[in-house]
Amino acid sequence: MASPQRQNGFTGIANELLEAFIIGRFTEYQRRVVLFIWRKTYGYLKKEDWIANSQFVEATGINKGNVSRAIRDLKEFRVVISTDNRLSVNKDWEQWKVISTDNKSYLYRLQKLSPEQPQKK
C-alpha cells in the first residue's frame, strides 16, 4: 500500500504558476515533460538542471523523439527555458504562448481574489 508523506520529499510550486499550467493548452506529452522538469528542478530545490532525454524517457514513458519534440515546442511556446543545456520552466507565465487572453484575464482576477499570504517574521 502506498503511503506518501510530505516529510519524505515534495515539490513546491507557486499556486499562480500551477494555475497557469492547469489552464494552458498543452499536449499530454508536453504536460508530462513540464511536470518532470519541475520534479527535477523544484523537487531538488534547483532553478534549472541538465536533464538527459533518457531520464525523460524513463520517467515519463515517452519515446526519445517525442520527448525532443515536446521540449522543442515548449521552448518555442516560451514555457521552457534552456540555458547552456540546462532546462527550467519559465516562471513568467504571461510570456507563455499556450494561454489564451481570456484565460489570462481569469488568472489576473484569481490573483486579486486570493487571500493574503501571512508575512514571515
N, CA, C and O atoms as a GROMACS GRO file, in nm:
protein
  484
    1MET      N    1   0.084  -0.117   0.000
    1MET     CA    2   0.000   0.000   0.000
    1MET      C    3   0.089   0.124   0.000
    1MET      O    4   0.182   0.136   0.080
    2ALA      N    5   0.060   0.216  -0.091
    2ALA     CA    6   0.135   0.342  -0.098
    2ALA      C    7   0.100   0.430   0.021
    2ALA      O    8  -0.015   0.433   0.066
    3SER      N    9   0.199   0.501   0.069
    3SER     CA   10   0.176   0.591   0.182
    3SER      C   11   0.268   0.712   0.171
    3SER      O   12   0.357   0.730   0.254
    4PRO      N   13   0.248   0.796   0.067
    4PRO     CA   14   0.336   0.912   0.051
    4PRO      C   15   0.322   1.009   0.167
    4PRO      O   16   0.211   1.037   0.214
    5GLN      N   17   0.434   1.060   0.212
    5GLN     CA   18   0.437   1.156   0.321
    5GLN      C   19   0.517   1.278   0.277
    5GLN      O   20   0.624   1.264   0.217
    6ARG      N   21   0.466   1.394   0.306
    6ARG     CA   22   0.534   1.516   0.267
    6ARG      C   23   0.675   1.525   0.324
    6ARG      O   24   0.765   1.576   0.258
    7GLN      N   25   0.695   1.475   0.444
    7GLN     CA   26   0.828   1.481   0.506
    7GLN      C   27   0.930   1.394   0.433
    7GLN      O   28   1.050   1.406   0.456
    8ASN      N   29   0.882   1.306   0.344
    8ASN     CA   30   0.974   1.223   0.264
    8ASN      C   31   1.012   1.290   0.133
    8ASN      O   32   1.077   1.229   0.048
    9GLY      N   33   0.972   1.415   0.116
    9GLY     CA   34   1.006   1.492  -0.003
    9GLY      C   35   0.881   1.541  -0.074
    9GLY      O   36   0.779   1.472  -0.080
   10PHE      N   37   0.891   1.662  -0.128
   10PHE     CA   38   0.780   1.717  -0.204
   10PHE      C   39   0.835   1.821  -0.301
   10PHE      O   40   0.949   1.866  -0.287
   11THR      N   41   0.754   1.857  -0.398
   11THR     CA   42   0.791   1.955  -0.498
   11THR      C   43   0.700   2.075  -0.480
   11THR      O   44   0.581   2.068  -0.508
   12GLY      N   45   0.757   2.186  -0.435
   12GLY     CA   46   0.679   2.308  -0.412
   12GLY      C   47   0.670   2.393  -0.537
   12GLY      O   48   0.772   2.434  -0.593
   13ILE      N   49   0.548   2.420  -0.580
   13ILE     CA   50   0.525   2.504  -0.698
   13ILE      C   51   0.429   2.615  -0.656
   13ILE      O   52   0.327   2.588  -0.593
   14ALA      N   53   0.460   2.738  -0.691
   14ALA     CA   54   0.373   2.850  -0.658
   14ALA      C   55   0.234   2.829  -0.717
   14ALA      O   56   0.221   2.785  -0.832
   15ASN      N   57   0.132   2.858  -0.640
   15ASN     CA   58  -0.006   2.840  -0.687
   15ASN      C   59  -0.032   2.911  -0.819
   15ASN      O   60  -0.095   2.856  -0.908
   16GLU      N   61   0.017   3.034  -0.831
   16GLU     CA   62  -0.004   3.112  -0.953
   16GLU      C   63   0.052   3.040  -1.075
   16GLU      O   64  -0.010   3.038  -1.181
   17LEU      N   65   0.170   2.980  -1.059
   17LEU     CA   66   0.233   2.908  -1.169
   17LEU      C   67   0.155   2.780  -1.201
   17LEU      O   68   0.135   2.747  -1.318
   18LEU      N   69   0.113   2.710  -1.099
   18LEU     CA   70   0.037   2.586  -1.119
   18LEU      C   71  -0.098   2.616  -1.186
   18LEU      O   72  -0.142   2.540  -1.272
   19GLU      N   73  -0.162   2.725  -1.146
   19GLU     CA   74  -0.290   2.762  -1.207
   19GLU      C   75  -0.273   2.797  -1.355
   19GLU      O   76  -0.358   2.763  -1.437
   20ALA      N   77  -0.163   2.864  -1.389
   20ALA     CA   78  -0.135   2.894  -1.529
   20ALA      C   79  -0.114   2.763  -1.606
   20ALA      O   80  -0.160   2.749  -1.719
   21PHE      N   81  -0.043   2.670  -1.545
   21PHE     CA   82  -0.019   2.540  -1.609
   21PHE      C   83  -0.150   2.465  -1.632
   21PHE      O   84  -0.169   2.403  -1.736
   22ILE      N   85  -0.239   2.471  -1.535
   22ILE     CA   86  -0.367   2.400  -1.545
   22ILE      C   87  -0.448   2.448  -1.664
   22ILE      O   88  -0.509   2.367  -1.735
   23ILE      N   89  -0.450   2.580  -1.688
   23ILE     CA   90  -0.534   2.631  -1.796
   23ILE      C   91  -0.460   2.641  -1.930
   23ILE      O   92  -0.521   2.675  -2.031
   24GLY      N   93  -0.332   2.610  -1.930
   24GLY     CA   94  -0.255   2.615  -2.055
   24GLY      C   95  -0.298   2.505  -2.151
   24GLY      O   96  -0.344   2.399  -2.109
   25ARG      N   97  -0.283   2.532  -2.278
   25ARG     CA   98  -0.316   2.435  -2.383
   25ARG      C   99  -0.192   2.354  -2.417
   25ARG      O  100  -0.111   2.392  -2.501
   26PHE      N  101  -0.179   2.242  -2.350
   26PHE     CA  102  -0.064   2.153  -2.367
   26PHE      C  103  -0.111   2.018  -2.420
   26PHE      O  104  -0.223   1.975  -2.395
   27THR      N  105  -0.022   1.951  -2.495
   27THR     CA  106  -0.047   1.811  -2.527
   27THR      C  107  -0.014   1.729  -2.403
   27THR      O  108   0.049   1.779  -2.309
   28GLU      N  109  -0.054   1.605  -2.403
   28GLU     CA  110  -0.023   1.518  -2.289
   28GLU      C  111   0.128   1.503  -2.272
   28GLU      O  112   0.177   1.505  -2.159
   29TYR      N  113   0.202   1.489  -2.381
   29TYR     CA  114   0.347   1.476  -2.370
   29TYR      C  115   0.410   1.603  -2.315
   29TYR      O  116   0.500   1.596  -2.232
   30GLN      N  117   0.363   1.720  -2.359
   30GLN     CA  118   0.416   1.846  -2.307
   30GLN      C  119   0.388   1.858  -2.157
   30GLN      O  120   0.474   1.904  -2.082
   31ARG      N  121   0.270   1.818  -2.114
   31ARG     CA  122   0.237   1.823  -1.970
   31ARG      C  123   0.333   1.735  -1.890
   31ARG      O  124   0.385   1.777  -1.786
   32ARG      N  125   0.356   1.615  -1.938
   32ARG     CA  126   0.447   1.524  -1.867
   32ARG      C  127   0.587   1.582  -1.859
   32ARG      O  128   0.653   1.572  -1.756
   33VAL      N  129   0.634   1.642  -1.968
   33VAL     CA  130   0.768   1.699  -1.971
   33VAL      C  131   0.780   1.814  -1.871
   33VAL      O  132   0.877   1.821  -1.796
   34VAL      N  133   0.681   1.904  -1.868
   34VAL     CA  134   0.685   2.016  -1.773
   34VAL      C  135   0.685   1.963  -1.630
   34VAL      O  136   0.764   2.009  -1.547
   35LEU      N  137   0.598   1.868  -1.601
   35LEU     CA  138   0.593   1.812  -1.465
   35LEU      C  139   0.726   1.748  -1.427
   35LEU      O  140   0.771   1.761  -1.313
   36PHE      N  141   0.788   1.679  -1.521
   36PHE     CA  142   0.917   1.616  -1.490
   36PHE      C  143   1.026   1.722  -1.469
   36PHE      O  144   1.112   1.706  -1.382
   37ILE      N  145   1.024   1.830  -1.547
   37ILE     CA  146   1.122   1.937  -1.525
   37ILE      C  147   1.102   1.996  -1.386
   37ILE      O  148   1.200   2.020  -1.315
   38TRP      N  149   0.977   2.019  -1.346
   38TRP     CA  150   0.952   2.069  -1.211
   38TRP      C  151   1.005   1.972  -1.106
   38TRP      O  152   1.066   2.012  -1.007
   39ARG      N  153   0.983   1.844  -1.129
   39ARG     CA  154   1.030   1.743  -1.033
   39ARG      C  155   1.182   1.747  -1.020
   39ARG      O  156   1.235   1.741  -0.909
   40LYS      N  157   1.250   1.757  -1.134
   40LYS     CA  158   1.396   1.754  -1.134
   40LYS      C  159   1.459   1.887  -1.090
   40LYS      O  160   1.576   1.891  -1.053
   41THR      N  161   1.383   1.994  -1.094
   41THR     CA  162   1.437   2.123  -1.051
   41THR      C  163   1.381   2.158  -0.913
   41THR      O  164   1.452   2.146  -0.813
   42TYR      N  165   1.258   2.200  -0.905
   42TYR     CA  166   1.199   2.241  -0.777
   42TYR      C  167   1.202   2.128  -0.675
   42TYR      O  168   1.217   2.153  -0.555
   43GLY      N  169   1.187   2.005  -0.720
   43GLY     CA  170   1.190   1.890  -0.630
   43GLY      C  171   1.324   1.871  -0.561
   43GLY      O  172   1.333   1.806  -0.456
   44TYR      N  173   1.429   1.928  -0.620
   44TYR     CA  174   1.563   1.922  -0.561
   44TYR      C  175   1.614   2.061  -0.525
   44TYR      O  176   1.734   2.083  -0.508
   45LEU      N  177   1.519   2.155  -0.513
   45LEU     CA  178   1.550   2.293  -0.475
   45LEU      C  179   1.649   2.360  -0.570
   45LEU      O  180   1.739   2.432  -0.528
   46LYS      N  181   1.630   2.333  -0.701
   46LYS     CA  182   1.713   2.394  -0.805
   46LYS      C  183   1.624   2.481  -0.893
   46LYS      O  184   1.504   2.457  -0.904
   47LYS      N  185   1.684   2.581  -0.955
   47LYS     CA  186   1.610   2.664  -1.051
   47LYS      C  187   1.616   2.604  -1.190
   47LYS      O  188   1.524   2.624  -1.270
   48GLU      N  189   1.722   2.531  -1.220
   48GLU     CA  190   1.739   2.468  -1.351
   48GLU      C  191   1.826   2.344  -1.333
   48GLU      O  192   1.894   2.327  -1.231
   49ASP      N  193   1.822   2.256  -1.434
   49ASP     CA  194   1.903   2.135  -1.426
   49ASP      C  195   1.928   2.081  -1.565
   49ASP      O  196   1.849   2.102  -1.656
   50TRP      N  197   2.040   2.010  -1.580
   50TRP     CA  198   2.069   1.938  -1.702
   50TRP      C  199   1.997   1.805  -1.691
   50TRP      O  200   2.025   1.726  -1.601
   51ILE      N  201   1.905   1.780  -1.782
   51ILE     CA  202   1.825   1.657  -1.777
   51ILE      C  203   1.838   1.587  -1.912
   51ILE      O  204   1.797   1.641  -2.015
   52ALA      N  205   1.896   1.468  -1.911
   52ALA     CA  206   1.914   1.392  -2.034
   52ALA      C  207   1.779   1.341  -2.086
   52ALA      O  208   1.688   1.313  -2.008
   53ASN      N  209   1.768   1.331  -2.218
   53ASN     CA  210   1.646   1.276  -2.277
   53ASN      C  211   1.615   1.137  -2.223
   53ASN      O  212   1.498   1.100  -2.209
   54SER      N  213   1.720   1.061  -2.193
   54SER     CA  214   1.698   0.926  -2.141
   54SER      C  215   1.626   0.931  -2.005
   54SER      O  216   1.549   0.840  -1.973
   55GLN      N  217   1.649   1.034  -1.927
   55GLN     CA  218   1.577   1.048  -1.800
   55GLN      C  219   1.429   1.077  -1.824
   55GLN      O  220   1.343   1.023  -1.755
   56PHE      N  221   1.400   1.162  -1.924
   56PHE     CA  222   1.261   1.188  -1.960
   56PHE      C  223   1.193   1.059  -2.007
   56PHE      O  224   1.080   1.030  -1.967
   57VAL      N  225   1.262   0.984  -2.091
   57VAL     CA  226   1.206   0.858  -2.144
   57VAL      C  227   1.172   0.763  -2.030
   57VAL      O  228   1.062   0.708  -2.025
   58GLU      N  229   1.267   0.745  -1.939
   58GLU     CA  230   1.246   0.653  -1.827
   58GLU      C  231   1.133   0.698  -1.735
   58GLU      O  232   1.051   0.617  -1.692
   59ALA      N  233   1.128   0.827  -1.704
   59ALA     CA  234   1.031   0.879  -1.607
   59ALA      C  235   0.891   0.894  -1.665
   59ALA      O  236   0.792   0.875  -1.594
   60THR      N  237   0.881   0.929  -1.793
   60THR     CA  238   0.750   0.961  -1.850
   60THR      C  239   0.693   0.853  -1.940
   60THR      O  240   0.572   0.851  -1.966
   61GLY      N  241   0.778   0.763  -1.989
   61GLY     CA  242   0.732   0.661  -2.082
   61GLY      C  243   0.715   0.712  -2.224
   61GLY      O  244   0.662   0.642  -2.309
   62ILE      N  245   0.761   0.833  -2.249
   62ILE     CA  246   0.753   0.892  -2.383
   62ILE      C  247   0.882   0.856  -2.458
   62ILE      O  248   0.990   0.862  -2.401
   63ASN      N  249   0.870   0.819  -2.586
   63ASN     CA  250   0.992   0.784  -2.660
   63ASN      C  251   1.076   0.908  -2.687
   63ASN      O  252   1.028   1.021  -2.681
   64LYS      N  253   1.204   0.884  -2.717
   64LYS     CA  254   1.303   0.992  -2.727
   64LYS      C  255   1.264   1.098  -2.830
   64LYS      O  256   1.280   1.217  -2.805
   65GLY      N  257   1.214   1.056  -2.944
   65GLY     CA  258   1.174   1.151  -3.048
   65GLY      C  259   1.063   1.244  -3.001
   65GLY      O  260   1.066   1.364  -3.028
   66ASN      N  261   0.965   1.188  -2.932
   66ASN     CA  262   0.855   1.270  -2.882
   66ASN      C  263   0.898   1.359  -2.766
   66ASN      O  264   0.844   1.468  -2.748
   67VAL      N  265   0.994   1.313  -2.685
   67VAL     CA  266   1.050   1.398  -2.579
   67VAL      C  267   1.118   1.519  -2.642
   67VAL      O  268   1.094   1.632  -2.601
   68SER      N  269   1.201   1.495  -2.741
   68SER     CA  270   1.272   1.605  -2.808
   68SER      C  271   1.174   1.703  -2.870
   68SER      O  272   1.192   1.824  -2.860
   69ARG      N  273   1.070   1.651  -2.934
   69ARG     CA  274   0.968   1.737  -2.996
   69ARG      C  275   0.894   1.820  -2.891
   69ARG      O  276   0.872   1.940  -2.910
   70ALA      N  277   0.857   1.756  -2.780
   70ALA     CA  278   0.785   1.828  -2.674
   70ALA      C  279   0.872   1.939  -2.616
   70ALA      O  280   0.823   2.050  -2.594
   71ILE      N  281   0.998   1.911  -2.591
   71ILE     CA  282   1.089   2.013  -2.536
   71ILE      C  283   1.106   2.126  -2.636
   71ILE      O  284   1.101   2.244  -2.599
   72ARG      N  285   1.126   2.093  -2.763
   72ARG     CA  286   1.141   2.196  -2.867
   72ARG      C  287   1.018   2.286  -2.872
   72ARG      O  288   1.030   2.409  -2.877
   73ASP      N  289   0.898   2.225  -2.871
   73ASP     CA  290   0.775   2.303  -2.876
   73ASP      C  291   0.758   2.389  -2.751
   73ASP      O  292   0.717   2.504  -2.760
   74LEU      N  293   0.790   2.334  -2.634
   74LEU     CA  294   0.778   2.410  -2.509
   74LEU      C  295   0.873   2.529  -2.506
   74LEU      O  296   0.839   2.634  -2.451
   75LYS      N  297   0.991   2.514  -2.566
   75LYS     CA  298   1.083   2.627  -2.578
   75LYS      C  299   1.022   2.734  -2.670
   75LYS      O  300   1.026   2.853  -2.640
   76GLU      N  301   0.968   2.689  -2.782
   76GLU     CA  302   0.906   2.781  -2.877
   76GLU      C  303   0.787   2.855  -2.814
   76GLU      O  304   0.764   2.972  -2.843
   77PHE      N  305   0.713   2.786  -2.729
   77PHE     CA  306   0.597   2.847  -2.660
   77PHE      C  307   0.638   2.930  -2.540
   77PHE      O  308   0.552   2.986  -2.472
   78ARG      N  309   0.769   2.938  -2.513
   78ARG     CA  310   0.826   3.014  -2.401
   78ARG      C  311   0.784   2.960  -2.264
   78ARG      O  312   0.782   3.034  -2.166
   79VAL      N  313   0.753   2.833  -2.260
   79VAL     CA  314   0.720   2.769  -2.132
   79VAL      C  315   0.847   2.715  -2.068
   79VAL      O  316   0.863   2.721  -1.946
   80VAL      N  317   0.936   2.662  -2.150
   80VAL     CA  318   1.063   2.607  -2.102
   80VAL      C  319   1.176   2.695  -2.152
   80VAL      O  320   1.175   2.744  -2.265
   81ILE      N  321   1.273   2.714  -2.065
   81ILE     CA  322   1.392   2.792  -2.097
   81ILE      C  323   1.512   2.698  -2.093
   81ILE      O  324   1.523   2.614  -2.004
   82SER      N  325   1.599   2.713  -2.191
   82SER     CA  326   1.721   2.633  -2.196
   82SER      C  327   1.840   2.727  -2.192
   82SER      O  328   1.856   2.813  -2.278
   83THR      N  329   1.924   2.710  -2.090
   83THR     CA  330   2.045   2.790  -2.076
   83THR      C  331   2.163   2.695  -2.060
   83THR      O  332   2.170   2.619  -1.963
   84ASP      N  333   2.255   2.698  -2.154
   84ASP     CA  334   2.371   2.608  -2.151
   84ASP      C  335   2.328   2.463  -2.129
   84ASP      O  336   2.386   2.393  -2.046
   85ASN      N  337   2.228   2.419  -2.203
   85ASN     CA  338   2.174   2.282  -2.196
   85ASN      C  339   2.108   2.249  -2.063
   85ASN      O  340   2.085   2.132  -2.033
   86ARG      N  341   2.079   2.349  -1.982
   86ARG     CA  342   2.008   2.329  -1.857
   86ARG      C  343   1.865   2.377  -1.877
   86ARG      O  344   1.843   2.484  -1.935
   87LEU      N  345   1.769   2.299  -1.830
   87LEU     CA  346   1.628   2.331  -1.850
   87LEU      C  347   1.564   2.387  -1.725
   87LEU      O  348   1.600   2.351  -1.613
   88SER      N  349   1.468   2.475  -1.746
   88SER     CA  350   1.385   2.525  -1.637
   88SER      C  351   1.251   2.565  -1.697
   88SER      O  352   1.239   2.584  -1.818
   89VAL      N  353   1.151   2.578  -1.610
   89VAL     CA  354   1.022   2.627  -1.654
   89VAL      C  355   1.021   2.779  -1.634
   89VAL      O  356   1.059   2.829  -1.529
   90ASN      N  357   0.977   2.850  -1.738
   90ASN     CA  358   0.970   2.995  -1.733
   90ASN      C  359   0.864   3.036  -1.632
   90ASN      O  360   0.745   3.010  -1.653
   91LYS      N  361   0.904   3.100  -1.523
   91LYS     CA  362   0.809   3.139  -1.418
   91LYS      C  363   0.720   3.254  -1.463
   91LYS      O  364   0.614   3.275  -1.403
   92ASP      N  365   0.758   3.328  -1.565
   92ASP     CA  366   0.675   3.438  -1.613
   92ASP      C  367   0.570   3.382  -1.709
   92ASP      O  368   0.587   3.387  -1.831
   93TRP      N  369   0.463   3.328  -1.653
   93TRP     CA  370   0.360   3.262  -1.733
   93TRP      C  371   0.293   3.357  -1.832
   93TRP      O  372   0.231   3.311  -1.927
   94GLU      N  373   0.304   3.489  -1.811
   94GLU     CA  374   0.245   3.583  -1.906
   94GLU      C  375   0.314   3.574  -2.042
   94GLU      O  376   0.256   3.615  -2.143
   95GLN      N  377   0.436   3.520  -2.047
   95GLN     CA  378   0.508   3.502  -2.173
   95GLN      C  379   0.467   3.374  -2.245
   95GLN      O  380   0.492   3.359  -2.365
   96TRP      N  381   0.405   3.282  -2.174
   96TRP     CA  382   0.368   3.154  -2.234
   96TRP      C  383   0.272   3.176  -2.350
   96TRP      O  384   0.177   3.253  -2.338
   97LYS      N  385   0.296   3.109  -2.461
   97LYS     CA  386   0.210   3.121  -2.578
   97LYS      C  387   0.102   3.013  -2.580
   97LYS      O  388   0.043   2.987  -2.685
   98VAL      N  389   0.075   2.951  -2.468
   98VAL     CA  390  -0.025   2.844  -2.460
   98VAL      C  391  -0.145   2.883  -2.376
   98VAL      O  392  -0.231   2.799  -2.347
   99ILE      N  393  -0.151   3.011  -2.337
   99ILE     CA  394  -0.262   3.058  -2.254
   99ILE      C  395  -0.337   3.165  -2.332
   99ILE      O  396  -0.277   3.264  -2.375
  100SER      N  397  -0.467   3.146  -2.351
  100SER     CA  398  -0.547   3.243  -2.425
  100SER      C  399  -0.564   3.372  -2.345
  100SER      O  400  -0.544   3.374  -2.224
  101THR      N  401  -0.600   3.478  -2.414
  101THR     CA  402  -0.623   3.608  -2.350
  101THR      C  403  -0.731   3.598  -2.244
  101THR      O  404  -0.718   3.654  -2.135
  102ASP      N  405  -0.840   3.524  -2.274
  102ASP     CA  406  -0.948   3.507  -2.177
  102ASP      C  407  -0.897   3.438  -2.050
  102ASP      O  408  -0.933   3.478  -1.939
  103ASN      N  409  -0.815   3.337  -2.067
  103ASN     CA  410  -0.762   3.266  -1.952
  103ASN      C  411  -0.665   3.352  -1.872
  103ASN      O  412  -0.658   3.340  -1.749
  104LYS      N  413  -0.591   3.440  -1.939
  104LYS     CA  414  -0.503   3.532  -1.867
  104LYS      C  415  -0.587   3.626  -1.780
  104LYS      O  416  -0.551   3.654  -1.666
  105SER      N  417  -0.698   3.673  -1.835
  105SER     CA  418  -0.787   3.759  -1.757
  105SER      C  419  -0.837   3.685  -1.634
  105SER      O  420  -0.846   3.742  -1.526
  106TYR      N  421  -0.870   3.558  -1.652
  106TYR     CA  422  -0.914   3.476  -1.539
  106TYR      C  423  -0.806   3.468  -1.432
  106TYR      O  424  -0.836   3.484  -1.313
  107LEU      N  425  -0.682   3.446  -1.472
  107LEU     CA  426  -0.572   3.437  -1.374
  107LEU      C  427  -0.551   3.569  -1.301
  107LEU      O  428  -0.525   3.569  -1.181
  108TYR      N  429  -0.561   3.680  -1.372
  108TYR     CA  430  -0.547   3.810  -1.306
  108TYR      C  431  -0.656   3.829  -1.201
  108TYR      O  432  -0.629   3.876  -1.090
  109ARG      N  433  -0.781   3.792  -1.236
  109ARG     CA  434  -0.891   3.804  -1.140
  109ARG      C  435  -0.869   3.712  -1.022
  109ARG      O  436  -0.894   3.750  -0.908
  110LEU      N  437  -0.822   3.592  -1.048
  110LEU     CA  438  -0.797   3.494  -0.942
  110LEU      C  439  -0.692   3.545  -0.845
  110LEU      O  440  -0.704   3.526  -0.724
  111GLN      N  441  -0.588   3.610  -0.897
  111GLN     CA  442  -0.483   3.665  -0.811
  111GLN      C  443  -0.541   3.771  -0.718
  111GLN      O  444  -0.503   3.777  -0.601
  112LYS      N  445  -0.630   3.853  -0.767
  112LYS     CA  446  -0.690   3.958  -0.684
  112LYS      C  447  -0.778   3.899  -0.575
  112LYS      O  448  -0.792   3.958  -0.467
  113LEU      N  449  -0.839   3.783  -0.602
  113LEU     CA  450  -0.928   3.719  -0.505
  113LEU      C  451  -0.853   3.634  -0.403
  113LEU      O  452  -0.910   3.598  -0.300
  114SER      N  453  -0.727   3.602  -0.431
  114SER     CA  454  -0.651   3.515  -0.342
  114SER      C  455  -0.632   3.582  -0.206
  114SER      O  456  -0.605   3.702  -0.199
  115PRO      N  457  -0.647   3.504  -0.099
  115PRO     CA  458  -0.626   3.562   0.034
  115PRO      C  459  -0.481   3.603   0.052
  115PRO      O  460  -0.390   3.545  -0.008
  116GLU      N  461  -0.462   3.703   0.134
  116GLU     CA  462  -0.326   3.748   0.163
  116GLU      C  463  -0.246   3.636   0.229
  116GLU      O  464  -0.298   3.563   0.313
  117GLN      N  465  -0.122   3.625   0.189
  117GLN     CA  466  -0.035   3.526   0.250
  117GLN      C  467   0.024   3.586   0.377
  117GLN      O  468   0.062   3.703   0.380
  118PRO      N  469   0.031   3.506   0.484
  118PRO     CA  470   0.088   3.560   0.608
  118PRO      C  471   0.236   3.598   0.587
  118PRO      O  472   0.310   3.530   0.516
  119GLN      N  473   0.273   3.705   0.649
  119GLN     CA  474   0.411   3.752   0.640
  119GLN      C  475   0.500   3.670   0.731
  119GLN      O  476   0.462   3.642   0.845
  120LYS      N  477   0.617   3.633   0.682
  120LYS     CA  478   0.715   3.561   0.767
  120LYS      C  479   0.781   3.660   0.859
  120LYS      O  480   0.812   3.772   0.821
  121LYS      N  481   0.802   3.617   0.980
  121LYS     CA  482   0.867   3.705   1.079
  121LYS      C  483   1.010   3.662   1.103
  121LYS      O  484   1.080   3.724   1.183
   0.00000   0.00000   0.00000
